[in-house]
């Protein structure tokens, strides 16, 4: 009898597609994501996100996203400060920051390829 797998420990990376790497890199760099590898002309770029990674893969045939597929949620130190930063970049968020009933403050944006991103923080009680 095979042994049962252990509990899943973490997500190492999420990879999303982009139709234009230079535009995507400019967007994520402006947000303050720290690039670990790749350039505006690379087919694959990696950003460090805490202990994990966010990857961008050049795939013009499958980007931009035209249907909702889900969202990536990033915890930040200050949701309102991140919202102000985003607005200062000229990006129009999908939502204003608000306190959700499940105990997080958050807001959403879409990247240039239509991927939904959420910036959140647990609410201290």
N, CA, C and O atoms as a DFTB+ gen file, in Angstrom:
500 C
 N C O
     1  1       0.843      -1.171       0.000
     2  2       0.000       0.000       0.000
     3  2       0.895       1.242       0.000
     4  3       1.791       1.364       0.835
     5  1       0.646       2.184      -0.958
     6  2       1.501       3.379      -1.031
     7  2       1.286       4.284       0.183
     8  3       0.203       4.331       0.765
     9  1       2.327       4.982       0.537
    10  2       2.203       5.910       1.664
    11  2       1.381       7.120       1.241
    12  3       1.353       7.491       0.068
    13  1       0.716       7.723       2.212
    14  2      -0.087       8.906       1.920
    15  2       0.821      10.119       1.816
    16  3       1.807      10.229       2.544
    17  1       0.488      11.024       0.916
    18  2       1.333      12.225       0.790
    19  2       1.204      13.102       2.029
    20  3       0.193      13.065       2.731
    21  1       2.227      13.876       2.280
    22  2       2.188      14.827       3.387
    23  2       1.319      16.019       3.023
    24  3       0.874      16.153       1.884
    25  1       1.088      16.861       3.981
    26  2       0.328      18.071       3.720
    27  2       1.118      18.986       2.796
    28  3       2.347      19.042       2.860
    29  1       0.417      19.685       1.958
    30  2       1.064      20.673       1.091
    31  2       1.574      21.798       1.978
    32  3       0.826      22.337       2.794
    33  1       2.829      22.149       1.822
    34  2       3.471      23.098       2.720
    35  2       3.343      24.551       2.285
    36  3       3.165      25.427       3.131
    37  1       3.430      24.828       0.985
    38  2       3.389      26.216       0.527
    39  2       3.288      26.249      -0.989
    40  3       3.421      25.227      -1.663
    41  1       3.053      27.430      -1.501
    42  2       3.140      27.648      -2.948
    43  2       4.519      28.217      -3.212
    44  3       4.912      29.214      -2.606
    45  1       5.250      27.593      -4.108
    46  2       6.575      28.085      -4.453
    47  2       6.498      29.201      -5.478
    48  3       7.216      30.196      -5.379
    49  1       5.615      29.032      -6.474
    50  2       5.534      30.037      -7.533
    51  2       4.181      29.977      -8.221
    52  3       3.514      28.942      -8.247
    53  1       3.799      31.113      -8.774
    54  2       2.638      31.222      -9.650
    55  2       3.170      31.797     -10.958
    56  3       3.917      32.774     -10.947
    57  1       2.790      31.198     -12.084
    58  2       3.214      31.676     -13.393
    59  2       1.992      32.158     -14.155
    60  3       1.006      31.434     -14.288
    61  1       2.065      33.390     -14.656
    62  2       0.995      33.949     -15.474
    63  2       1.573      34.362     -16.823
    64  3       2.771      34.618     -16.949
    65  1       0.708      34.424     -17.823
    66  2       1.165      34.744     -19.182
    67  2       0.984      36.228     -19.474
    68  3       0.134      36.900     -18.890
    69  1       1.805      36.713     -20.390
    70  2       1.721      38.086     -20.848
    71  2       1.875      38.144     -22.363
    72  3       2.608      37.349     -22.952
    73  1       1.187      39.080     -22.981
    74  2       1.310      39.293     -24.422
    75  2       2.476      40.220     -24.730
    76  3       2.996      40.214     -25.846
    77  1       2.895      41.027     -23.738
    78  2       3.953      42.007     -23.956
    79  2       4.815      42.064     -22.698
    80  3       4.422      42.653     -21.691
    81  1       5.976      41.455     -22.767
    82  2       6.831      41.364     -21.584
    83  2       7.288      42.737     -21.106
    84  3       7.326      42.979     -19.900
    85  1       7.633      43.637     -22.015
    86  2       8.111      44.955     -21.596
    87  2       7.036      45.700     -20.811
    88  3       7.341      46.333     -19.801
    89  1       5.793      45.636     -21.256
    90  2       4.691      46.298     -20.559
    91  2       4.450      45.654     -19.204
    92  3       4.264      46.354     -18.208
    93  1       4.453      44.327     -19.157
    94  2       4.225      43.614     -17.893
    95  2       5.332      43.907     -16.886
    96  3       5.049      44.161     -15.716
    97  1       6.579      43.875     -17.324
    98  2       7.709      44.136     -16.427
    99  2       7.634      45.564     -15.895
   100  3       7.873      45.799     -14.711
   101  1       7.311      46.501     -16.748
   102  2       7.169      47.887     -16.308
   103  2       6.095      48.010     -15.229
   104  3       6.289      48.713     -14.237
   105  1       4.964      47.328     -15.419
   106  2       3.861      47.335     -14.464
   107  2       4.295      46.756     -13.126
   108  3       4.111      47.401     -12.094
   109  1       4.865      45.559     -13.116
   110  2       5.239      44.908     -11.864
   111  2       6.412      45.608     -11.178
   112  3       6.453      45.675      -9.950
   113  1       7.358      46.126     -11.946
   114  2       8.448      46.902     -11.351
   115  2       7.898      48.136     -10.644
   116  3       8.337      48.461      -9.540
   117  1       6.944      48.824     -11.266
   118  2       6.378      50.040     -10.691
   119  2       5.660      49.761      -9.373
   120  3       5.648      50.612      -8.483
   121  1       5.067      48.584      -9.242
   122  2       4.390      48.214      -8.006
   123  2       5.379      47.982      -6.875
   124  3       5.000      48.041      -5.706
   125  1       6.636      47.721      -7.199
   126  2       7.639      47.448      -6.178
   127  2       8.010      45.985      -6.051
   128  3       8.729      45.603      -5.127
   129  1       7.520      45.151      -6.982
   130  2       7.947      43.749      -6.971
   131  2       9.447      43.710      -7.260
   132  3       9.946      44.495      -8.066
   133  1      10.166      42.795      -6.601
   134  2      11.616      42.693      -6.752
   135  2      11.931      41.616      -7.783
   136  3      11.632      40.438      -7.586
   137  1      12.537      42.039      -8.878
   138  2      12.860      41.115      -9.964
   139  2      14.044      40.241      -9.572
   140  3      15.085      40.751      -9.159
   141  1      13.887      38.926      -9.701
   142  2      14.943      37.966      -9.379
   143  2      15.722      37.563     -10.625
   144  3      16.922      37.297     -10.553
   145  1      15.031      37.516     -11.786
   146  2      15.717      37.173     -13.029
   147  2      14.883      37.622     -14.220
   148  3      13.665      37.775     -14.129
   149  1      15.565      37.827     -15.329
   150  2      14.913      38.201     -16.575
   151  2      14.893      39.706     -16.794
   152  3      15.135      40.497     -15.882
   153  1      14.596      40.074     -18.041
   154  2      14.541      41.481     -18.444
   155  2      13.288      41.703     -19.292
   156  3      12.508      40.784     -19.541
   157  1      13.125      42.943     -19.721
   158  2      11.988      43.304     -20.551
   159  2      11.948      42.528     -21.864
   160  3      10.892      42.412     -22.486
   161  1      13.081      42.003     -22.282
   162  2      13.151      41.269     -23.552
   163  2      13.216      39.754     -23.366
   164  3      13.328      39.014     -24.343
   165  1      13.148      39.292     -22.124
   166  2      13.205      37.854     -21.840
   167  2      11.847      37.196     -22.089
   168  3      10.814      37.857     -21.983
   169  1      11.838      35.911     -22.415
   170  2      10.568      35.203     -22.549
   171  2       9.992      34.764     -21.196
   172  3       8.848      34.314     -21.123
   173  1      10.791      34.898     -20.123
   174  2      10.374      34.458     -18.797
   175  2      11.042      35.362     -17.764
   176  3      12.262      35.528     -17.778
   177  1      10.251      35.941     -16.877
   178  2      10.764      36.833     -15.832
   179  2      10.243      36.341     -14.488
   180  3       9.087      35.938     -14.365
   181  1      11.112      36.380     -13.488
   182  2      10.745      35.939     -12.147
   183  2      10.888      37.080     -11.154
   184  3      11.893      37.791     -11.133
   185  1       9.848      37.238     -10.325
   186  2       9.864      38.194      -9.216
   187  2       9.838      37.418      -7.911
   188  3       9.158      36.399      -7.791
   189  1      10.586      37.910      -6.937
   190  2      10.560      37.330      -5.599
   191  2       9.365      37.923      -4.855
   192  3       9.167      39.138      -4.848
   193  1       8.573      37.054      -4.232
   194  2       7.419      37.482      -3.438
   195  2       7.496      36.728      -2.116
   196  3       7.073      35.576      -2.021
   197  1       8.036      37.387      -1.104
   198  2       8.248      36.704       0.170
   199  2       9.173      35.516      -0.052
   200  3      10.257      35.666      -0.614
   201  1       8.744      34.328       0.391
   202  2       9.542      33.116       0.210
   203  2       9.273      32.452      -1.141
   204  3       9.926      31.468      -1.486
   205  1       8.320      32.981      -1.906
   206  2       7.946      32.384      -3.189
   207  2       8.264      33.298      -4.356
   208  3       9.040      34.247      -4.243
   209  1       7.631      32.976      -5.498
   210  2       7.926      33.695      -6.724
   211  2       6.669      33.932      -7.551
   212  3       5.719      33.151      -7.503
   213  1       6.683      35.021      -8.306
   214  2       5.696      35.301      -9.336
   215  2       6.452      35.304     -10.651
   216  3       7.403      36.066     -10.828
   217  1       6.029      34.450     -11.572
   218  2       6.684      34.350     -12.876
   219  2       5.793      34.937     -13.954
   220  3       4.572      34.782     -13.916
   221  1       6.405      35.610     -14.913
   222  2       5.726      36.085     -16.110
   223  2       6.279      35.311     -17.293
   224  3       7.495      35.234     -17.473
   225  1       5.407      34.744     -18.091
   226  2       5.821      33.970     -19.257
   227  2       5.240      34.625     -20.503
   228  3       4.032      34.845     -20.588
   229  1       6.090      34.932     -21.460
   230  2       5.646      35.523     -22.715
   231  2       4.878      34.474     -23.507
   232  3       5.425      33.430     -23.862
   233  1       3.609      34.753     -23.780
   234  2       2.739      33.815     -24.498
   235  2       1.609      34.622     -25.122
   236  3       0.485      34.627     -24.620
   237  1       1.918      35.304     -26.224
   238  2       0.955      36.206     -26.858
   239  2      -0.307      35.482     -27.313
   240  3      -1.367      36.102     -27.399
   241  1      -0.220      34.197     -27.603
   242  2      -1.392      33.445     -28.063
   243  2      -2.422      33.252     -26.956
   244  3      -3.601      33.052     -27.247
   245  1      -2.005      33.307     -25.699
   246  2      -2.911      33.054     -24.571
   247  2      -3.097      34.257     -23.651
   248  3      -3.654      34.122     -22.562
   249  1      -2.644      35.413     -24.076
   250  2      -2.827      36.644     -23.294
   251  2      -3.265      37.724     -24.275
   252  3      -2.881      37.647     -25.442
   253  1      -4.028      38.704     -23.886
   254  2      -4.478      38.927     -22.526
   255  2      -5.595      37.978     -22.112
   256  3      -6.218      37.308     -22.936
   257  1      -5.820      37.951     -20.813
   258  2      -6.881      37.120     -20.250
   259  2      -8.218      37.780     -20.606
   260  3      -8.405      38.971     -20.356
   261  1      -9.130      37.025     -21.176
   262  2     -10.419      37.602     -21.571
   263  2     -11.561      37.131     -20.685
   264  3     -12.669      37.658     -20.778
   265  1     -11.312      36.155     -19.832
   266  2     -12.322      35.674     -18.905
   267  2     -11.723      35.612     -17.515
   268  3     -10.516      35.429     -17.356
   269  1     -12.566      35.765     -16.517
   270  2     -12.087      35.677     -15.141
   271  2     -11.572      34.272     -14.880
   272  3     -12.267      33.297     -15.164
   273  1     -10.411      34.158     -14.364
   274  2      -9.781      32.866     -14.071
   275  2      -9.518      32.720     -12.577
   276  3      -9.228      31.618     -12.110
   277  1      -9.612      33.790     -11.834
   278  2      -9.281      33.779     -10.415
   279  2      -8.495      35.029     -10.092
   280  3      -8.557      36.011     -10.832
   281  1      -7.756      35.006      -8.995
   282  2      -6.930      36.166      -8.660
   283  2      -5.749      35.699      -7.821
   284  3      -5.771      34.630      -7.212
   285  1      -4.721      36.534      -7.812
   286  2      -3.564      36.308      -6.950
   287  2      -3.660      37.328      -5.825
   288  3      -3.848      38.518      -6.075
   289  1      -3.532      36.867      -4.593
   290  2      -3.640      37.741      -3.432
   291  2      -2.254      37.913      -2.824
   292  3      -1.586      36.938      -2.482
   293  1      -1.835      39.163      -2.696
   294  2      -0.544      39.499      -2.105
   295  2      -0.793      40.226      -0.790
   296  3      -1.560      41.189      -0.748
   297  1      -0.154      39.774       0.277
   298  2      -0.225      40.503       1.539
   299  2       0.788      41.640       1.491
   300  3       1.925      41.455       1.056
   301  1       0.367      42.808       1.938
   302  2       1.227      43.987       2.005
   303  2       1.173      44.536       3.426
   304  3       0.261      44.214       4.188
   305  1       2.147      45.363       3.777
   306  2       2.208      45.925       5.130
   307  2       1.073      46.915       5.372
   308  3       0.542      46.984       6.481
   309  1       0.691      47.687       4.340
   310  2      -0.313      48.734       4.507
   311  2      -1.153      48.806       3.235
   312  3      -0.690      49.299       2.207
   313  1      -2.365      48.322       3.308
   314  2      -3.255      48.278       2.141
   315  2      -3.541      49.677       1.618
   316  3      -3.514      49.900       0.408
   317  1      -3.813      50.622       2.511
   318  2      -4.152      51.979       2.077
   319  2      -2.959      52.674       1.417
   320  3      -3.127      53.396       0.434
   321  1      -1.766      52.460       1.950
   322  2      -0.572      53.036       1.336
   323  2      -0.335      52.426      -0.046
   324  3       0.044      53.140      -0.974
   325  1      -0.554      51.122      -0.198
   326  2      -0.408      50.492      -1.507
   327  2      -1.447      51.047      -2.476
   328  3      -1.134      51.293      -3.641
   329  1      -2.665      51.245      -2.013
   330  2      -3.711      51.819      -2.860
   331  2      -3.301      53.212      -3.339
   332  3      -3.436      53.526      -4.521
   333  1      -2.808      54.037      -2.435
   334  2      -2.340      55.372      -2.812
   335  2      -1.208      55.292      -3.827
   336  3      -1.167      56.077      -4.775
   337  1      -0.298      54.357      -3.637
   338  2       0.815      54.154      -4.576
   339  2       0.283      53.796      -5.960
   340  3       0.720      54.361      -6.963
   341  1      -0.655      52.862      -6.013
   342  2      -1.240      52.408      -7.280
   343  2      -1.922      53.577      -7.994
   344  3      -1.706      53.791      -9.187
   345  1      -2.733      54.321      -7.271
   346  2      -3.425      55.479      -7.855
   347  2      -2.407      56.503      -8.351
   348  3      -2.593      57.108      -9.406
   349  1      -1.323      56.697      -7.581
   350  2      -0.259      57.611      -7.982
   351  2       0.439      57.186      -9.270
   352  3       1.000      58.022      -9.978
   353  1       0.406      55.890      -9.575
   354  2       0.978      55.382     -10.830
   355  2       0.035      55.602     -12.007
   356  3       0.398      55.337     -13.153
   357  1      -1.173      56.085     -11.727
   358  2      -2.155      56.289     -12.786
   359  2      -2.993      55.063     -13.077
   360  3      -3.699      55.017     -14.084
   361  1      -2.922      54.069     -12.205
   362  2      -3.690      52.840     -12.374
   363  2      -5.009      53.004     -11.618
   364  3      -5.030      53.450     -10.471
   365  1      -6.103      52.638     -12.278
   366  2      -7.413      52.741     -11.650
   367  2      -7.755      51.386     -11.045
   368  3      -8.006      50.432     -11.780
   369  1      -7.771      51.284      -9.709
   370  2      -8.128      50.015      -9.067
   371  2      -9.569      49.623      -9.378
   372  3     -10.409      50.475      -9.667
   373  1      -9.839      48.328      -9.316
   374  2     -11.194      47.819      -9.517
   375  2     -12.072      48.125      -8.313
   376  3     -13.285      48.289      -8.450
   377  1     -11.460      48.202      -7.128
   378  2     -12.190      48.465      -5.892
   379  2     -11.394      49.428      -5.026
   380  3     -10.187      49.593      -5.200
   381  1     -12.081      50.051      -4.103
   382  2     -11.440      50.841      -3.050
   383  2     -11.070      49.878      -1.921
   384  3     -11.667      48.805      -1.821
   385  1     -10.105      50.229      -1.069
   386  2      -9.823      49.381       0.085
   387  2     -11.060      49.287       0.976
   388  3     -11.760      50.275       1.200
   389  1     -11.309      48.091       1.473
   390  2     -12.421      47.919       2.406
   391  2     -12.153      46.733       3.303
   392  3     -11.341      45.859       2.998
   393  1     -12.863      46.729       4.424
   394  2     -12.718      45.671       5.418
   395  2     -13.747      44.585       5.142
   396  3     -14.951      44.809       5.268
   397  1     -13.263      43.413       4.766
   398  2     -14.136      42.286       4.444
   399  2     -14.595      41.591       5.722
   400  3     -13.900      41.626       6.737
   401  1     -15.764      40.961       5.671
   402  2     -16.280      40.285       6.866
   403  2     -15.419      39.112       7.324
   404  3     -15.549      38.682       8.471
   405  1     -14.550      38.583       6.477
   406  2     -13.692      37.455       6.878
   407  2     -12.389      37.932       7.515
   408  3     -11.514      37.115       7.803
   409  1     -12.242      39.263       7.744
   410  2     -11.120      39.756       8.527
   411  2      -9.911      40.217       7.749
   412  3      -8.794      40.180       8.265
   413  1     -10.110      40.653       6.511
   414  2      -9.006      41.223       5.731
   415  2      -9.438      42.572       5.166
   416  3     -10.606      42.788       4.844
   417  1      -8.470      43.465       5.056
   418  2      -8.652      44.714       4.314
   419  2      -7.964      44.498       2.982
   420  3      -6.843      43.992       2.938
   421  1      -8.628      44.880       1.886
   422  2      -8.044      44.606       0.577
   423  2      -8.626      45.502      -0.508
   424  3      -9.629      46.185      -0.302
   425  1      -7.967      45.484      -1.680
   426  2      -8.501      46.069      -2.907
   427  2      -7.951      45.272      -4.079
   428  3      -6.970      44.540      -3.947
   429  1      -8.606      45.427      -5.240
   430  2      -8.224      44.680      -6.441
   431  2      -7.792      45.622      -7.566
   432  3      -8.260      46.756      -7.663
   433  1      -6.883      45.121      -8.417
   434  2      -6.499      45.776      -9.674
   435  2      -6.369      44.693     -10.739
   436  3      -6.344      43.503     -10.427
   437  1      -6.287      45.113     -11.986
   438  2      -5.950      44.201     -13.086
   439  2      -4.627      44.647     -13.681
   440  3      -4.367      45.842     -13.821
   441  1      -3.788      43.669     -14.032
   442  2      -2.537      43.996     -14.697
   443  2      -2.829      44.230     -16.181
   444  3      -3.969      44.048     -16.610
   445  1      -1.835      44.626     -16.974
   446  2      -2.083      44.930     -18.392
   447  2      -2.633      43.752     -19.197
   448  3      -3.223      43.960     -20.257
   449  1      -2.452      42.525     -18.716
   450  2      -2.954      41.348     -19.420
   451  2      -4.284      40.851     -18.863
   452  3      -4.784      39.811     -19.292
   453  1      -4.859      41.580     -17.917
   454  2      -6.167      41.225     -17.394
   455  2      -6.155      40.341     -16.165
   456  3      -7.218      39.955     -15.680
   457  1      -4.980      40.009     -15.646
   458  2      -4.899      39.194     -14.432
   459  2      -5.351      40.019     -13.236
   460  3      -4.904      41.152     -13.055
   461  1      -6.232      39.455     -12.419
   462  2      -6.703      40.176     -11.249
   463  2      -5.756      39.947     -10.085
   464  3      -5.402      38.814      -9.757
   465  1      -5.354      41.060      -9.466
   466  2      -4.446      41.033      -8.322
   467  2      -5.158      41.674      -7.146
   468  3      -5.878      42.659      -7.310
   469  1      -4.960      41.121      -5.969
   470  2      -5.536      41.672      -4.754
   471  2      -4.399      41.968      -3.799
   472  3      -3.489      41.155      -3.630
   473  1      -4.453      43.137      -3.172
   474  2      -3.474      43.515      -2.161
   475  2      -4.218      43.591      -0.838
   476  3      -5.175      44.353      -0.697
   477  1      -3.773      42.796       0.134
   478  2      -4.563      42.568       1.344
   479  2      -3.690      42.530       2.588
   480  3      -2.463      42.457       2.524
   481  1      -4.379      42.583       3.723
   482  2      -3.733      42.457       5.029
   483  2      -4.780      42.012       6.018
   484  3      -5.893      42.536       6.002
   485  1      -4.462      41.054       6.887
   486  2      -5.424      40.706       7.939
   487  2      -5.692      41.931       8.823
   488  3      -4.792      42.720       9.108
   489  1      -6.926      42.062       9.238
   490  2      -7.304      43.180      10.110
   491  2      -6.962      42.801      11.548
   492  3      -7.347      41.736      12.031
   493  1      -6.249      43.672      12.210
   494  2      -5.910      43.456      13.619
   495  2      -7.130      43.739      14.473
   496  3      -7.827      44.733      14.275
   497  1      -7.377      42.857      15.418
   498  2      -8.513      43.077      16.312
   499  2      -8.061      43.335      17.715
   500  3      -8.888      43.542      18.603
